[in-house]
Amino acid sequence: MYSKVSEPIEVLAAFRKDRTEPMTFKWANRYYQVKKVNLVHTERQGREKIYIFSVSDEANAYRLSFSSETLKWRLEEMAVL
């Protein structure tokens, strides 16, 4: 079950041919290595386009969001696998 977090994070991402791939993110002074990008989709909040990345490491799953308007990342939710 996912727990709501909704906090800003720092992300190191790779920009490949036709996709963006989060590689590592920093949350609460700790670094998390993304092992797998499970799903990517977009949502609209007014004119703002939000990219949602469902990612996982070896122990947890996370939902990261990236705002195309503010260019900021957030950790929206996390779940223990």
Secondary structure by P-SEA (a helix, b strand, c coil): cbbbbbcccccccccccccccccccccccbbbbbcccccccccccccbbbbbbbcccccbbbbbbbbcccccccccccccc
